[in-house]
Amino acid sequence: MFPETMFANILERHESLSKQMLTCVDDAESFAKLSREFAGLEDFVLVINKYTVAQRELSELEKIVNDPTTDTDFRELALSEIENLKKAIPALEKEIKVLLIPKDVTDEKNAIIEIRAGTGGDEAGLFAADLFRMYQKYSEYRRWRFEILYMQENGIGSIKEASASISGKGVFAYLKFESGVHRVQRVPATESSGRIHTSTATVAVLPEAEEVDLKIDETDLKIDVMRASGAGGQHVNKTESAVRISHIPSGIVVTQQDERSQHMNRLKAMKILRARLYELERQKLHSQRADSRRSQIGGGDRSERIRTYNYPQGRVSDHRINLTLYKLSQIMEGEALDEMIQALVEFDQEEQLVNFCGES
């Protein structure tokens, strides 16, 4: 099924990296680079070992079955085990194929998630707040670090917009499928007639860019400082801690005022700006490679409606893969969101496998 040399090359590289890491522990940059490659091969090595063992066991069992001197009971036991292996081996082969697909370099990055209220007035703001909390709960479920970067509240438990940095293993690989328009259908608390309203919120998930990923020319920036607006008492009135950074070439503007320190607000604003610029470049590259595999289900168009949350029926429907789960409360608590995202990941992998196998 797979060339023997392919497995040998992967195993040899894994062993070589292990040895190299031992000799450069004092060189932080080299060690980090080798560690990333080593970690990327670990899943591969594990599956290859399982596949190799399964193929060897199948060959040995078939010899036993075909041996006329084999005891009848032993032959029956061997046949049963052969049946199990013939079910397990195709699953392992598929896993290896998925691992062979060229990786999106952004998949292992941390992410910045931005949520904005869409159409629907106050109810849209409340829904945006619900989504923000859902991703916070999902991050807790996956043991990711969730740091609020910015939040513009409307005072009734709703938000106009908010952003957060989420860090952990494979964050962007999972959350990239959340980009798009999310729609809610429910009866607002202020609706006395019980009429169902439809509101929306937009979600943008950006791969968090490090300085090594993207160099920003300081001369391209216009930085303004000002007093923070909104609730905050004396701090708001007396301290010019808010920061607005404008990137002149792209027209992107980021405002940050949540921290009391102007320095901290500037750091957070630069983190968001760097992520937006990195995503802008990524999307340009993506457009240039329109015939290559897609980086996000649905083409990554954030204007499209991707999911509906129907409260009266207790269901959540993802329109890209025609999946409906009657687990709305569990999804909003972050627990069952993983089931929805895993289905999107698997769908994306199937599409990539078709494209990859067609090209190879």
Beta strands, then each sheet from edge to edge (+ up, - down):
strand 1: 111-117
strand 2: 145-153
strand 3: 159-167
strand 4: 180-186
strand 5: 197-207
strand 6: 221-226
strand 7: 242-247
strand 8: 252-256
strand 9: 305-310
strand 10: 315-318
strand 11: 323-325
sheet 1: 2+ 3- 1+ 5- 4+ 9+ 10- 11+
sheet 2: 6+ 7- 8+
end
